Amino acid sequence: MFEELALGGLLFSPLVLFAPLAFILSWITRVILYKTGVYAKIWRAAWFEVGLYVCYLALVVYLLGS
């Protein structure tokens, strides 16, 4: 089970750390796709980015959540 983070007497959800980590991973992936030219071949880029973020968030929660 997830444990909350205590900072200055306030309790925060672990997603406060997981969400930025997933965003950084998706940003790195997008940069790599831009540089390789694959990003130009993606049909719906916005939906791809949202799906990529959700997949990375699920992966981060799965790996670091336990």
C-alpha positions as CSV (number, residue, x, y, z in Angstrom):
1,M,0.0,0.0,0.0
2,F,1.2,3.5,-0.7
3,E,2.3,5.7,2.2
4,E,1.8,9.4,2.2
5,L,4.8,11.8,2.3
6,A,5.0,14.2,5.2
7,L,6.5,17.5,4.3
8,G,6.3,20.3,6.9
9,G,3.4,18.7,8.7
10,L,1.4,18.3,5.5
11,L,0.6,14.9,4.0
12,F,1.0,14.4,0.3
13,S,0.1,11.6,-2.0
14,P,2.9,9.6,-3.6
15,L,1.5,10.7,-6.9
16,V,3.1,14.0,-6.2
17,L,6.4,12.3,-7.0
18,F,5.2,9.8,-9.5
19,A,3.5,12.2,-11.9
20,P,6.6,14.5,-12.5
21,L,8.7,11.4,-13.0
22,A,6.3,10.0,-15.6
23,F,6.3,13.4,-17.3
24,I,10.1,13.5,-17.5
25,L,10.2,10.0,-19.0
26,S,7.6,10.9,-21.6
27,W,9.5,14.2,-22.4
28,I,12.7,12.2,-22.9
29,T,10.9,9.8,-25.2
30,R,9.4,12.7,-27.2
31,V,12.8,14.3,-27.7
32,I,14.2,11.0,-28.9
33,L,11.3,10.6,-31.3
34,Y,11.7,14.1,-32.7
35,K,15.4,13.6,-33.3
36,T,14.9,10.2,-35.1
37,G,12.1,11.6,-37.2
38,V,9.5,9.1,-36.0
39,Y,7.4,11.8,-34.4
40,A,6.5,13.2,-37.8
41,K,4.9,9.9,-38.8
42,I,2.5,9.8,-35.8
43,W,-1.0,10.4,-36.9
44,R,-2.6,11.9,-33.7
45,A,0.4,13.4,-31.8
46,A,-1.6,14.8,-28.9
47,W,-3.3,11.4,-28.2
48,F,0.0,9.7,-28.5
49,E,1.5,12.0,-25.9
50,V,-1.3,11.5,-23.5
51,G,-1.2,7.7,-24.0
52,L,2.6,7.7,-23.5
53,Y,2.3,9.7,-20.3
54,V,-0.4,7.4,-18.9
55,C,1.7,4.3,-19.8
56,Y,4.7,5.8,-18.1
57,L,2.7,6.8,-15.1
58,A,1.3,3.2,-14.7
59,L,4.8,1.9,-15.1
60,V,6.2,4.2,-12.4
61,V,3.4,3.4,-10.0
62,Y,3.9,-0.3,-10.6
63,L,7.7,-0.2,-10.1
64,L,8.0,2.3,-7.3
65,G,4.6,1.9,-5.6
66,S,5.3,-1.3,-3.7
